[in-house]
Each structure stands twice: as C-alpha cells, then as structure tokens.
Amino acid sequence: METKNLQKGAQAKIASTGQIVEVKRVSNHGFSVVRFQTGGDYMILNDRLENVEKEEVQH
C-alpha cells in the first residue's frame, strides 16, 4: 500500500472531484475521516485522497 503522508489537520484533495477537505483522523487500516468545507465529517479511503501541494508566495 502506498503511503501518502496524510496528517491530521492537513488539507487533502479528493482525486475524483477535486474538492479540498481537512483531514481529521488517519487510520492505519486504509481510511481517513475528513471534513468538507461545507460541513460534515465522512470516512474515505486513503487511495481516494491526494496530497495538496502548497504554493510558495513570494513578496
């Protein structure tokens, strides 16, 4: 199983829809609990999530 380095409190993107969610809990059994920006916590398989790369802002 590929590890995606999902961490509690980080943001992730749902691969199929592109929605950004907040990771609330990560399980060793292959799923995470995420919170949608519109509200609600849901379980989703880790292989359905992608890491969100933060863009560096230069001033």
Buried (B, 14 or more C-beta within 10 A) or exposed (E): EEEBEBEEEBBBBBEEEEEEBBBBEBEEEEBBBBBEEEEEEEEBEBEBBEEEEEEEEEE
